[in-house]
Amino acid sequence: MANQEHLERLKQGVKVWNQWRKEHTPKDLDLEDADLMGACLNGVDFSDVSLVNVNLSKAELTNATFEGANLQGVNLHKATCSGACLVGADLDRVVGSRATFHGANCQKVVFRNTDLHGAVLFQADLRQTTFIGGDLQKVDLQRANLMEATLLHTALDEANLTEANLQQAKLIEVNLIKANFTQANLQEVDVHRALLGGTIFASNNLSTVNSLETVNHRGPSYIDIHTLVRSEGNIPDTFLRGAGVPDHFIEYIRSLTSSPFQYHPCFISYSSKDQGFAARLHTDLQSNGVRCWFAPHDLKIGDHYHQRIDEAIRLYDKLIIILSEHAVQSSWVEREVVSAREKEDRQQRPVLFPIRLDDAVMHTTKAWAADVRRRWHIGDFTQWKNRDTYQQAFARLLRDLKTEKITNP
């Protein structure tokens, strides 16, 4: 049973509880079996507290700290735990169905027989986390970081893993029926005896995925053309047949191995006032075998093409952004720089290739520009109307766009 003194302190509010803990550093904090359903506990410090079998369903726990806490059997059904820290917590038999863990820090945590059915772990940090058994059906893992995570005998049916980082993760005997891996980083993932059927692979690189030939197919899966191209034909025939790919198409896929694409596909984003340069760059890239698309990104919100352009940018391998006095003053530049930085951090590979037509980006005091100057090489096309100078800068850009098999998630 809960220690009544500890429970009374908590009932006085989060501020009182946290201050009491800070001043007295009490030992053996015990709230076991307490009923805190629907409680507002945003920012609470539950580190090292025994919360065994506590009812926290529908509780507000944004930015709460659970480091080292004992959460065995805790009920977090529909609780809001966005930004919470669970490092070192014991999460055996936790019920977290339909709970929200948006951006939560769960590094190296062990989830044993945990119910996270329909939970939201959008952008959660799950590096080196272990899931043993448990229900993760319909879980939202979009943009979550599962690098080096281990999932054993776990149900991930209909899970959304769009843009998740699964580099070197182990998905052993995991149920992946109808799971969505669109744009996920699957570099060196191990899927030994995983269960597939209706599983979505879109814009993935499967060439370094381990144990694909051991997968159990319960029906055809969805493998898009971008996945086949990025994988450069290096996908086992047994996997492709099990996924429902016709034999004649598998023969075509094999041809990709002998003549892989030399350059990453890219999208050119620019201000409409720099149309002349953008058109020239697009033509020259296409002439050199680079598959690229381009469109101005300062269209009006109601423009017919605005949504399509945003979608195209989301699907690119590389983004060439043309920086000029016109572009630097636009809000879309900052948005795309931030988006590219996040994508690079998730996928651990270069995405953004900024180039400049003048010195505006070098002198502006905008924070995003300082980040660009510090983090990326900025191609110098300030003398682009001079043929020789342009060709030198173009050759450098072309070199940077060359593909490397190992680093193409």
C-alpha positions as CSV (number, residue, x, y, z in Angstrom):
1,M,0.0,0.0,0.0
2,A,1.1,3.6,-0.6
3,N,2.8,5.5,2.2
4,Q,0.1,7.9,3.3
5,E,2.6,10.7,4.1
6,H,4.0,10.5,0.6
7,L,0.5,10.3,-1.0
8,E,-0.6,13.4,1.0
9,R,2.4,15.3,-0.2
10,L,1.6,14.5,-3.8
11,K,-2.0,15.5,-3.3
12,Q,-0.8,19.0,-2.4
13,G,0.3,19.4,-6.0
14,V,3.3,18.8,-8.2
15,K,5.1,22.0,-7.1
16,V,4.9,21.0,-3.4
17,W,5.9,17.4,-4.1
18,N,8.9,18.3,-6.2
19,Q,10.1,21.0,-3.6
20,W,9.7,18.5,-0.7
21,R,11.7,15.9,-2.6
22,K,14.4,18.5,-3.4
23,E,14.7,19.7,0.2
24,H,14.5,16.4,2.1
25,T,15.7,13.8,-0.4
26,P,13.4,11.2,1.2
27,K,14.3,7.5,0.8
28,D,12.1,4.6,-0.2
29,L,9.3,6.7,-1.7
30,D,6.2,4.5,-2.0
31,L,3.0,5.2,-3.8
32,E,2.1,1.6,-4.5
33,D,-1.5,0.8,-5.4
34,A,-2.5,4.5,-5.3
35,D,-5.4,5.6,-7.5
36,L,-4.3,8.7,-9.4
37,M,-6.7,8.3,-12.3
38,G,-7.0,11.6,-14.3
39,A,-4.6,13.4,-12.0
40,C,-2.8,16.5,-13.3
41,L,0.9,15.7,-12.7
42,N,2.7,17.5,-15.4
43,G,6.4,17.9,-14.6
44,V,6.2,15.6,-11.6
45,D,9.4,14.0,-10.3
46,F,8.8,10.3,-9.8
47,S,12.4,9.3,-10.1
48,D,13.2,6.2,-7.9
49,V,9.6,6.1,-6.7
50,S,7.8,2.7,-6.3
51,L,4.7,3.0,-8.4
52,V,3.8,-0.6,-8.5
53,N,0.2,-1.2,-9.6
54,V,-0.6,2.6,-9.5
55,N,-3.6,3.7,-11.5
56,L,-2.4,6.6,-13.7
57,S,-5.0,6.1,-16.5
58,K,-5.9,9.4,-18.2
59,A,-3.4,11.2,-16.0
60,E,-1.5,14.3,-17.3
61,L,2.2,13.5,-17.1
62,T,3.8,15.7,-19.7
63,N,7.5,16.2,-19.0
64,A,7.3,13.9,-15.9
65,T,10.5,12.1,-14.7
66,F,10.3,8.4,-14.0
67,E,14.1,7.7,-13.9
68,G,14.8,4.5,-11.9
69,A,11.1,4.3,-10.9
70,N,9.4,0.9,-10.4
71,L,6.4,1.0,-12.7
72,Q,5.5,-2.7,-12.6
73,G,1.8,-3.2,-13.4
74,V,1.2,0.6,-13.7
75,N,-2.0,1.5,-15.6
76,L,-1.2,4.4,-18.0
77,H,-4.2,3.8,-20.3
78,K,-4.9,7.0,-22.2
79,A,-2.3,8.9,-20.1
80,T,-0.4,11.8,-21.6
81,C,3.3,11.3,-21.1
82,S,4.7,13.5,-23.8
83,G,8.4,14.5,-23.1
84,A,8.5,12.1,-20.1
85,C,11.8,10.5,-19.1
86,L,11.7,6.8,-18.4
87,V,15.4,6.0,-18.4
88,G,16.2,3.2,-16.0
89,A,12.5,2.6,-15.1
90,D,11.1,-0.9,-14.6
91,L,8.2,-1.2,-17.1
92,D,7.3,-4.9,-16.6
93,R,3.6,-5.5,-17.4
94,V,2.7,-1.8,-17.8
95,V,-0.6,-1.0,-19.5
96,G,-0.1,2.0,-21.7
97,S,-2.7,1.4,-24.4
98,R,-3.7,4.5,-26.3
99,A,-1.3,6.5,-24.1
100,T,0.8,9.4,-25.6
101,F,4.6,9.3,-25.3
102,H,5.3,11.9,-27.9
103,G,9.1,12.7,-27.7
104,A,9.5,10.6,-24.5
105,N,13.1,9.5,-23.6
106,C,13.0,5.7,-23.2
107,Q,16.7,4.9,-23.9
108,K,17.8,1.4,-22.9
109,V,14.5,0.8,-21.2
110,V,13.2,-2.8,-21.0
111,F,9.5,-3.2,-21.9
112,R,8.5,-6.7,-20.8
113,N,5.0,-7.9,-21.7
114,T,3.9,-4.3,-22.0
115,D,0.5,-3.3,-23.5
116,L,1.1,-0.3,-25.8
117,H,-1.8,-1.1,-28.1
118,G,-2.6,2.1,-30.1
119,A,-0.1,4.2,-28.1
120,V,1.6,7.3,-29.6
121,L,5.4,7.2,-29.5
122,F,5.9,9.8,-32.2
123,Q,9.5,11.0,-32.2
124,A,10.2,9.0,-29.0
125,D,13.8,8.1,-28.2
126,L,13.9,4.3,-28.1
127,R,17.6,3.8,-28.8
128,Q,18.9,0.4,-27.4
129,T,15.4,-0.2,-25.9
130,T,14.3,-3.8,-25.5
131,F,10.7,-5.1,-26.1
132,I,10.1,-8.6,-24.9
133,G,6.6,-9.9,-25.8
134,G,4.0,-7.3,-25.5
135,D,1.3,-5.6,-27.6
136,L,2.4,-2.8,-29.9
137,Q,-0.4,-3.2,-32.4
138,K,-1.4,0.0,-34.1
139,V,1.3,1.9,-32.3
140,D,2.4,5.3,-33.8
141,L,6.2,5.2,-34.0
142,Q,6.5,7.8,-36.7
143,R,10.0,9.4,-36.6
144,A,10.9,7.4,-33.5
145,N,14.5,6.6,-33.0
146,L,14.8,2.8,-32.6
147,M,18.5,2.6,-33.4
148,E,20.0,-0.7,-32.0
149,A,16.6,-1.6,-30.3
150,T,15.7,-5.2,-29.8
151,L,12.1,-6.5,-30.2
152,L,11.5,-10.2,-29.4
153,H,8.2,-11.9,-30.1
154,T,6.4,-8.5,-30.1
155,A,3.1,-7.7,-31.9
156,L,3.6,-4.7,-34.3
157,D,0.6,-5.4,-36.5
158,E,-0.6,-2.2,-38.2
159,A,2.2,-0.2,-36.5
160,N,3.1,3.1,-38.2
161,L,6.9,3.3,-38.5
162,T,7.0,6.0,-41.1
163,E,10.4,7.8,-41.1
164,A,11.5,5.8,-38.0
165,N,15.2,5.1,-37.5
166,L,15.6,1.4,-37.1
167,Q,19.3,1.2,-38.0
168,Q,20.9,-2.0,-36.6
169,A,17.6,-2.9,-34.8
170,K,16.7,-6.5,-34.2
171,L,13.1,-7.5,-35.0
172,I,13.2,-11.2,-34.1
173,E,10.0,-13.2,-34.6
174,V,8.0,-10.0,-34.6
175,N,4.5,-9.7,-36.1
176,L,4.8,-7.0,-38.8
177,I,1.5,-7.7,-40.6
178,K,0.2,-4.4,-42.2
179,A,3.1,-2.4,-40.5
180,N,4.0,0.7,-42.4
181,F,7.8,1.3,-43.0
182,T,7.5,4.2,-45.4
183,Q,10.8,6.1,-45.6
184,A,12.1,4.3,-42.5
185,N,15.9,3.8,-42.1
186,L,16.3,0.0,-42.2
187,Q,20.1,-0.1,-42.5
188,E,21.4,-3.4,-41.1
189,V,18.1,-4.3,-39.5
190,D,17.6,-8.0,-38.6
191,V,14.1,-9.4,-39.3
192,H,14.8,-13.0,-38.4
193,R,11.6,-15.0,-38.8
194,A,9.4,-11.9,-38.7
195,L,5.8,-12.3,-39.9
196,L,4.8,-10.2,-42.9
197,G,1.6,-9.7,-44.9
198,G,0.2,-6.4,-46.3
199,T,3.4,-4.8,-44.9
200,I,4.3,-1.5,-46.6
201,F,7.9,-0.8,-47.8
202,A,8.0,2.6,-49.5
203,S,11.2,4.6,-50.2
204,N,13.3,2.1,-48.2
205,N,16.7,0.5,-48.8
206,L,16.4,-3.2,-48.2
207,S,19.9,-4.1,-49.5
208,T,21.5,-4.3,-46.0
209,V,18.5,-5.8,-44.2
210,N,19.5,-9.1,-42.6
211,S,17.5,-12.4,-42.6
212,L,15.0,-11.4,-45.3
213,E,15.1,-15.0,-46.6
214,T,13.8,-16.2,-43.2
215,V,10.7,-14.0,-43.1
216,N,7.3,-15.8,-43.0
217,H,4.8,-14.3,-45.5
218,R,1.1,-14.6,-44.6
219,G,0.2,-12.8,-47.8
220,P,1.6,-10.3,-50.3
221,S,3.2,-7.1,-49.1
222,Y,3.6,-3.7,-50.8
223,I,7.0,-2.8,-52.2
224,D,7.2,0.4,-54.2
225,I,9.5,1.3,-57.1
226,H,11.5,3.7,-54.9
227,T,12.4,0.8,-52.6
228,L,13.6,-1.3,-55.6
229,V,15.7,1.5,-57.0
230,R,17.3,2.4,-53.6
231,S,18.0,-1.3,-52.9
232,E,19.8,-1.5,-56.4
233,G,18.4,-5.0,-56.9
234,N,20.0,-6.4,-53.8
235,I,16.9,-8.1,-52.3
236,P,16.7,-11.9,-52.0
237,D,14.5,-13.5,-54.6
238,T,12.8,-15.6,-51.9
239,F,11.7,-12.5,-50.1
240,L,10.4,-10.8,-53.3
241,R,8.4,-13.9,-54.3
242,G,7.0,-14.3,-50.8
243,A,6.0,-10.6,-51.0
244,G,4.1,-11.3,-54.2
245,V,6.5,-9.8,-56.7
246,P,6.0,-11.5,-60.2
247,D,9.0,-13.5,-61.5
248,H,9.3,-11.4,-64.7
249,F,9.6,-8.3,-62.5
250,I,12.2,-9.9,-60.3
251,E,14.3,-10.4,-63.5
252,Y,14.1,-6.7,-64.1
253,I,15.1,-5.9,-60.6
254,R,18.2,-8.0,-61.1
255,S,19.2,-5.8,-63.9
256,L,19.5,-2.9,-61.4
257,T,22.5,-4.7,-59.8
258,S,24.6,-4.5,-63.0
259,S,23.8,-0.9,-63.8
260,P,23.0,1.0,-60.5
261,F,22.1,4.7,-60.6
262,Q,25.2,6.8,-60.2
263,Y,23.6,9.8,-58.5
264,H,21.1,10.3,-55.7
265,P,17.8,11.7,-57.0
266,C,17.3,15.3,-55.7
267,F,14.8,18.1,-55.5
268,I,15.8,21.7,-56.2
269,S,14.0,24.3,-54.1
270,Y,14.3,28.0,-54.9
271,S,12.7,31.4,-55.1
272,S,10.8,32.1,-58.3
273,K,13.0,35.2,-58.7
274,D,15.9,32.9,-59.3
275,Q,14.1,30.9,-62.0
276,G,16.9,31.5,-64.6
277,F,19.6,29.9,-62.6
278,A,17.4,27.1,-61.3
279,A,16.4,26.1,-64.9
280,R,20.0,26.0,-66.0
281,L,21.0,23.9,-63.0
282,H,18.1,21.5,-63.5
283,T,19.0,21.1,-67.2
284,D,22.7,20.5,-66.5
285,L,22.0,18.0,-63.7
286,Q,19.6,16.0,-66.0
287,S,22.2,16.1,-68.8
288,N,24.7,14.5,-66.4
289,G,22.3,11.6,-65.4
290,V,21.0,13.1,-62.1
291,R,17.3,12.5,-61.7
292,C,15.9,15.8,-60.3
293,W,12.8,17.8,-60.0
294,F,12.5,21.5,-59.3
295,A,9.8,24.1,-58.4
296,P,9.8,27.5,-56.7
297,H,8.8,27.3,-53.0
298,D,7.4,30.8,-52.6
299,L,4.0,30.0,-54.1
300,K,0.9,31.4,-52.5
301,I,-0.8,29.1,-50.0
302,G,-3.8,28.6,-52.3
303,D,-1.6,27.7,-55.3
304,H,-2.7,24.5,-57.1
305,Y,0.8,23.0,-56.9
306,H,1.7,23.9,-53.3
307,Q,0.7,20.6,-51.7
308,R,2.3,18.5,-54.4
309,I,5.6,20.3,-54.0
310,D,5.7,19.8,-50.3
311,E,5.0,16.1,-50.9
312,A,7.8,15.9,-53.5
313,I,10.3,17.5,-51.1
314,R,9.3,15.0,-48.4
315,L,10.2,12.1,-50.7
316,Y,13.6,13.4,-52.1
317,D,16.9,11.7,-51.4
318,K,18.7,15.0,-51.5
319,L,17.5,18.6,-51.3
320,I,19.4,21.3,-53.2
321,I,18.3,24.7,-51.8
322,I,19.3,27.8,-53.8
323,L,20.1,30.7,-51.4
324,S,19.9,34.3,-52.6
325,E,18.8,37.6,-51.3
326,H,15.3,36.7,-52.4
327,A,15.3,33.3,-50.7
328,V,16.9,34.4,-47.5
329,Q,14.0,36.7,-46.7
330,S,11.4,33.9,-47.1
331,S,10.0,31.8,-44.3
332,W,10.1,28.6,-46.3
333,V,13.9,28.5,-46.2
334,E,14.0,28.2,-42.4
335,R,11.3,25.5,-42.5
336,E,13.2,23.4,-45.1
337,V,16.6,23.8,-43.3
338,V,15.1,22.6,-40.0
339,S,13.3,19.7,-41.8
340,A,16.5,18.7,-43.5
341,R,18.5,18.8,-40.3
342,E,16.0,16.6,-38.6
343,K,16.0,14.1,-41.5
344,E,19.8,14.0,-41.4
345,D,19.8,13.3,-37.7
346,R,17.2,10.5,-38.1
347,Q,18.8,8.8,-41.1
348,Q,22.5,9.6,-40.3
349,R,23.2,10.7,-43.8
350,P,23.6,14.0,-45.7
351,V,20.4,15.4,-47.1
352,L,20.8,19.1,-47.6
353,F,23.0,20.7,-50.2
354,P,22.8,24.5,-50.0
355,I,24.2,26.6,-52.7
356,R,24.4,30.4,-52.9
357,L,24.0,33.0,-55.7
358,D,25.2,36.0,-53.6
359,D,26.5,36.7,-50.1
360,A,23.1,37.2,-48.4
361,V,23.2,34.0,-46.4
362,M,26.8,34.8,-45.2
363,H,25.8,38.1,-43.7
364,T,22.2,37.6,-42.4
365,T,21.8,37.4,-38.6
366,K,19.0,34.8,-38.9
367,A,19.6,31.8,-36.6
368,W,19.0,29.2,-39.3
369,A,21.6,30.8,-41.6
370,A,24.2,30.6,-38.8
371,D,23.3,26.9,-38.5
372,V,23.8,26.5,-42.3
373,R,27.1,28.2,-42.3
374,R,28.3,26.0,-39.4
375,R,26.9,22.6,-40.5
376,W,27.1,22.5,-44.2
377,H,29.4,23.3,-47.1
378,I,27.7,26.0,-49.1
379,G,28.4,25.7,-52.8
380,D,29.6,29.0,-54.3
381,F,27.7,29.9,-57.5
382,T,28.0,33.7,-57.0
383,Q,29.8,33.9,-60.4
384,W,27.4,31.5,-62.2
385,K,27.2,33.7,-65.3
386,N,30.9,33.0,-65.8
387,R,31.1,29.7,-67.7
388,D,34.4,28.5,-66.2
389,T,33.6,29.4,-62.7
390,Y,30.1,27.9,-63.0
391,Q,31.6,24.6,-64.3
392,Q,34.0,24.4,-61.3
393,A,31.2,24.8,-58.8
394,F,28.9,22.4,-60.7
395,A,31.6,19.7,-60.8
396,R,31.8,19.9,-57.0
397,L,28.1,19.6,-56.6
398,L,27.9,16.7,-59.0
399,R,30.7,14.9,-57.0
400,D,28.7,15.4,-53.7
401,L,25.6,13.9,-55.3
402,K,27.3,10.6,-56.2
403,T,25.8,7.5,-54.5
404,E,27.4,5.3,-52.0
405,K,25.8,1.9,-51.5
406,I,26.4,1.6,-47.8
407,T,25.0,5.0,-46.9
408,N,21.8,5.0,-48.8
409,P,19.1,4.0,-46.3
